[in-house]
Amino acid sequence: MGLSRPIRVVHRWVSIVFAAVVIMIFAMLGLGHEPVEWVYYLPLPPLAFLLITGLYMFFRPYVRRRAG
């Protein structure tokens, strides 16, 4: 299997962190608190990681099929 399983597990946990950060931002806005501007950039690093790992998991079966 190699890296497939660990990447899947990390992808799931990072998606939970991403969702929690987005929910936190919306909750702050809903409560009337205007967060500092840099808080809006907090979801971007997890989102970039999710993009990379998601693309890896999406294309892996096609690459394996072609190589095998």
Buried (B, 14 or more C-beta within 10 A) or exposed (E): EEEEEEBEEBBEEBBEBBEEBBEBBEEEEEEEEEEEEEEEEBBEEBBEBBEEBEEBEEEBEEEEEEEE
